[in-house]
Amino acid sequence: MRVTTAFKRLLRLPGASVIDVSFAAAGVIVTVRLRRRRRICAQCGQTGRELEIHDRRVKRWRHLDLAGNRCVIECELRRLRCRDCGVRLEPVPWARPGAAHTRDFEDVVAWLAQQMAFSPITRLLRVGWHTIGPIVARVVADHLDEDRLAGLVCIGVDEISYRRHHRYLTTVADHATGRDRVVSGGSQQRHAAALLRRPRRPQGLDPSGLDRHERRVPARHPRRRPGRPDLL
């Protein structure tokens, strides 16, 4: 069995063909070729011959380690000129647009972010501290269901504070199913007001699960301006 065939079966990158494997100081460099010939804009999704080839550029992505060695995916891609978006690098199925890591690597980072703090992740996967946050944001945006607020009738909103300067993490749960629908940073007062102001707010929504002291803004609240109505 050839080395390229072995790495193709080992990595299983969708839409890619392994054409070369080299070992360098940076780790294992796997050079692949994109099998898709159709031109696609990475931003708007437009396809066809209307997308002119501006030039070509070699791009690298960090992949999961192989036997303790860094694995880097390398591929030459076309930069396409879109009439609406400008010059954009064509998308690849094994990585998210604009990412410097493969989908498999980012999925592992996002799963580990649920299980442990950032410091152990940086030592385990050898990534920077500030790299984890954007990776988690891309994975969540990729898997987030836009209709997750559909059918809500009775919700519960609660928050937990961490660190200093009143940093909050707010959770919006569905009492009917017991599942969390929204988890985001910020106070529950701000999230509850934003939820009730949504243009597609579920009909008959009952915010009875809010903390009692958050249902009404006290008169001595320092952020309340005179004449401002209660949020809930």
VOPA-405109 format. One record per residue (C-alpha): residue in three letters; x, y, z; residue number from 0. Coordinates in Angstrom, 2 decimals. Each point is the difference from the previous one (the first is absolute). Layout:
<atoms>
 type    east   north      up seq
  ALA       X       Y       Z NUM
...
</atoms>
This chain:
<atoms>
 type    east   north      up seq
  MET    0.00    0.00    0.00   0
  ARG    1.30    3.44   -0.91   1
  VAL    0.50    2.68    2.64   2
  THR   -2.50    2.34   -1.64   3
  THR   -2.65   -2.74   -0.02   4
  ALA    0.67   -0.76    3.67   5
  PHE   -0.37    3.65    1.01   6
  LYS   -3.15    0.34   -2.11   7
  ARG   -1.62   -2.86    1.91   8
  LEU    1.39    1.25    3.30   9
  LEU   -1.10    3.64   -0.25  10
  ARG   -3.23   -0.50   -1.99  11
  LEU   -0.19    3.61   -1.12  12
  PRO   -3.23    0.55   -1.96  13
  GLY    0.50    1.21   -3.54  14
  ALA    3.80   -0.27    0.11  15
  SER    2.59   -2.25   -1.63  16
  VAL    3.38   -0.44    1.68  17
  ILE    2.81    0.62   -2.49  18
  ASP    3.06    0.32    2.24  19
  VAL    1.18   -0.54    3.59  20
  SER    3.12    1.55    1.46  21
  PHE    1.57    0.16    3.44  22
  ALA    1.41    3.35    1.14  23
  ALA    0.85    1.83    3.21  24
  ALA   -3.57    1.35    0.14  25
  GLY   -1.38   -3.55   -0.06  26
  VAL   -1.64   -2.18   -2.61  27
  ILE   -0.89    2.02   -3.12  28
  VAL   -2.77   -1.66   -2.01  29
  THR   -0.51    1.58   -3.41  30
  VAL   -3.46   -0.55   -1.44  31
  ARG   -1.88    0.94   -3.14  32
  LEU   -3.58    1.23   -0.06  33
  ARG   -2.04   -2.37   -2.16  34
  ARG   -2.76    2.50   -0.66  35
  ARG    0.45    2.01   -3.18  36
  ARG   -3.13    2.10    0.25  37
  ARG    0.62    3.60    0.99  38
  ILE   -1.80    1.07    3.19  39
  CYS    0.11    3.31    1.86  40
  ALA    0.76   -0.61    3.67  41
  GLN   -2.16    2.91    1.19  42
  CYS   -3.17    0.08   -2.09  43
  GLY    0.07   -3.53   -1.46  44
  GLN   -0.24    1.13   -3.61  45
  THR    1.21   -2.56   -2.54  46
  GLY    0.77   -0.05   -3.69  47
  ARG    2.43    1.32   -2.57  48
  GLU   -0.87    3.58    1.03  49
  LEU    2.56   -0.41    2.78  50
  GLU    3.34    0.86   -1.58  51
  ILE    3.21   -1.54    1.30  52
  HIS    2.05    2.85    1.46  53
  ASP    3.04   -2.04    1.02  54
  ARG    0.98   -3.04    2.04  55
  ARG    1.26   -0.24    3.55  56
  VAL    1.28   -2.78    2.25  57
  LYS   -1.85   -0.23    3.31  58
  ARG    0.72   -2.12    3.06  59
  TRP   -2.29   -1.32    2.74  60
  ARG    0.94   -1.53    3.34  61
  HIS   -1.40   -3.52    0.36  62
  LEU   -0.12   -2.45    2.88  63
  ASP    3.41   -1.25    1.10  64
  LEU    1.39   -3.27   -1.33  65
  ALA    1.93   -2.05    2.57  66
  GLY    0.96    3.12    1.91  67
  ASN    1.06    1.93   -3.13  68
  ARG   -1.76    3.04   -1.37  69
  CYS   -1.94   -0.69   -3.18  70
  VAL   -0.41    2.79   -2.53  71
  ILE   -2.25   -0.20   -3.07  72
  GLU    1.29    1.91   -3.00  73
  CYS   -1.93    0.75   -3.18  74
  GLU    0.23    2.39   -2.93  75
  LEU   -3.29    1.85   -0.44  76
  ARG   -1.42    2.44   -2.50  77
  ARG   -0.84    3.56    0.93  78
  LEU   -3.25    0.83   -1.79  79
  ARG   -1.27    3.45   -0.90  80
  CYS   -3.68    0.37    0.85  81
  ARG   -1.94    3.02   -1.26  82
  ASP   -1.77    0.38    3.35  83
  CYS    2.66   -1.09    2.51  84
  GLY    3.29    0.82   -1.69  85
  VAL    2.98   -2.35   -0.02  86
  ARG   -0.54   -2.98    2.30  87
  LEU    1.85   -3.26    0.58  88
  GLU   -2.11   -2.96   -1.11  89
  PRO   -1.47   -2.08    2.87  90
  VAL    1.08   -3.52    0.88  91
  PRO   -2.17   -2.71    1.59  92
  TRP    2.55   -0.97    2.67  93
  ALA    0.22    3.49    1.58  94
  ARG   -2.34    2.85    0.81  95
  PRO    0.36    3.25   -2.00  96
  GLY    2.70    2.23    1.44  97
  ALA    1.24   -2.62    2.46  98
  ALA    3.62   -1.04    0.47  99
  HIS   -0.98   -3.43    1.36 100
  THR   -1.91   -2.92   -1.46 101
  ARG   -3.55   -0.84    1.03 102
  ASP    1.16   -3.07    1.94 103
  PHE    2.47    2.07    2.00 104
  GLU   -2.55    2.73    0.77 105
  ASP   -2.65   -2.53    1.01 106
  VAL    2.41   -1.55    2.50 107
  VAL    0.90    3.41    1.41 108
  ALA   -3.67    0.92    0.41 109
  TRP   -0.77   -3.30    1.75 110
  LEU    2.95    0.41    2.36 111
  ALA   -1.13    3.56    0.78 112
  GLN   -3.16   -1.53    1.49 113
  GLN    1.96   -2.39    2.17 114
  MET    2.93    2.01    1.36 115
  ALA    1.56    3.43    0.31 116
  PHE    2.01    1.66   -2.74 117
  SER    3.39   -0.54    1.64 118
  PRO   -0.05   -3.83   -0.26 119
  ILE   -1.18    0.28   -3.62 120
  THR    2.94    2.21   -0.93 121
  ARG    2.42   -2.57    1.42 122
  LEU   -1.80   -3.01   -1.44 123
  LEU   -0.48    1.26   -3.56 124
  ARG    2.87    2.52   -0.04 125
  VAL   -2.10    2.98   -1.03 126
  GLY   -0.09    3.58    1.23 127
  TRP   -2.38    1.19    2.68 128
  HIS   -1.63    2.55   -2.31 129
  THR   -0.46   -2.62   -2.74 130
  ILE   -2.58   -2.03    1.94 131
  GLY   -2.66    2.71    0.19 132
  PRO   -0.31    0.65   -3.76 133
  ILE    0.03   -3.76   -0.67 134
  VAL   -2.90   -0.57    2.40 135
  ALA   -1.89    2.92   -1.54 136
  ARG    0.35   -1.49   -3.51 137
  VAL   -1.09   -3.48    1.12 138
  VAL   -3.03    1.35    1.87 139
  ALA   -1.02    2.19   -2.95 140
  ASP    0.33   -3.00   -2.32 141
  HIS   -2.19   -2.30    2.13 142
  LEU   -2.42    2.57    1.48 143
  ASP   -3.63   -0.57   -0.89 144
  GLU   -1.68    3.23   -1.10 145
  ASP   -3.44   -1.36    0.97 146
  ARG    1.03   -0.90    3.56 147
  LEU   -2.42    2.61    1.43 148
  ALA   -2.99   -1.30   -1.95 149
  GLY   -2.80   -1.43    2.16 150
  LEU    1.15    1.53    3.28 151
  VAL   -2.83    0.54    2.48 152
  CYS    1.52   -0.04    3.47 153
  ILE    3.64    0.90    0.52 154
  GLY    2.39    0.35    2.88 155
  VAL    2.84    2.52    0.00 156
  ASP    2.84   -0.17    2.48 157
  GLU    3.54    1.29    0.19 158
  ILE    3.29   -0.75    1.69 159
  SER    2.76    2.51    0.67 160
  TYR    3.69   -0.74   -0.43 161
  ARG    3.23    1.88    0.50 162
  ARG   -0.21    3.68    0.90 163
  HIS   -1.80    3.05   -1.36 164
  HIS   -3.36   -1.81   -0.05 165
  ARG    0.51   -2.32   -2.96 166
  TYR   -3.07   -2.15   -0.53 167
  LEU   -0.93   -3.12   -1.95 168
  THR   -3.74   -0.22   -0.71 169
  THR   -1.97   -3.14   -0.82 170
  VAL   -3.50   -0.08   -1.52 171
  ALA   -1.65   -3.39    0.56 172
  ASP   -3.22   -1.51   -1.30 173
  HIS   -2.08   -1.26    2.94 174
  ALA   -1.95   -2.38   -2.24 175
  THR    3.05   -1.98   -1.16 176
  GLY    2.60    0.97    2.59 177
  ARG    2.50    0.89   -2.73 178
  ASP    2.08    3.17   -0.22 179
  ARG   -0.95    2.14   -2.99 180
  VAL    2.33    2.99    0.46 181
  VAL    3.33    0.20    1.86 182
  SER    1.84    3.27   -0.36 183
  GLY    2.01    2.57    1.87 184
  GLY   -1.68    2.94    1.72 185
  SER   -2.61    0.55    2.68 186
  GLN   -3.39   -1.67   -0.17 187
  GLN   -1.75    3.36    0.10 188
  ARG    1.58    0.97   -3.31 189
  HIS   -0.65   -3.41   -1.58 190
  ALA   -3.62   -0.10    1.16 191
  ALA   -0.64    3.44   -1.46 192
  ALA    1.65   -0.99   -3.29 193
  LEU   -2.03   -3.21   -0.15 194
  LEU   -3.29    1.80    0.51 195
  ARG    0.95    2.60   -2.63 196
  ARG    0.76   -2.62   -2.64 197
  PRO   -2.10    0.46   -3.16 198
  ARG   -0.64   -3.78   -0.10 199
  ARG   -0.74   -0.35    3.71 200
  PRO   -2.05   -3.13    0.69 201
  GLN   -3.65    0.72    0.63 202
  GLY   -1.25   -0.53    3.54 203
  LEU    3.47    0.09    1.51 204
  ASP   -0.16   -0.12    3.81 205
  PRO    3.17    1.27    1.71 206
  SER   -1.08   -1.37    3.37 207
  GLY    3.34   -1.66    0.57 208
  LEU    1.84    3.27    0.46 209
  ASP    1.45    0.83    3.37 210
  ARG   -2.45    2.12    1.93 211
  HIS    2.46    2.82    0.53 212
  GLU    0.64    0.12   -3.76 213
  ARG   -3.64    0.23   -1.07 214
  ARG   -0.14    3.63    0.99 215
  VAL    2.78    2.54    0.09 216
  PRO    0.16    1.61    3.48 217
  ALA   -0.44    3.76    0.21 218
  ARG    3.44    0.39    1.56 219
  HIS    1.67   -1.88   -2.82 220
  PRO    2.92    2.22   -1.11 221
  ARG   -0.46   -0.79   -3.69 222
  ARG   -3.69    0.78   -0.14 223
  ARG   -0.85    3.37   -1.50 224
  PRO   -3.05    2.00    1.12 225
  GLY   -3.13   -0.92   -1.86 226
  ARG    1.39   -3.27   -1.37 227
  PRO   -2.61   -2.80    0.18 228
  ASP    0.70   -3.34    1.62 229
  LEU    1.47   -2.60   -2.32 230
  LEU   -2.31   -2.78    1.18 231
</atoms>
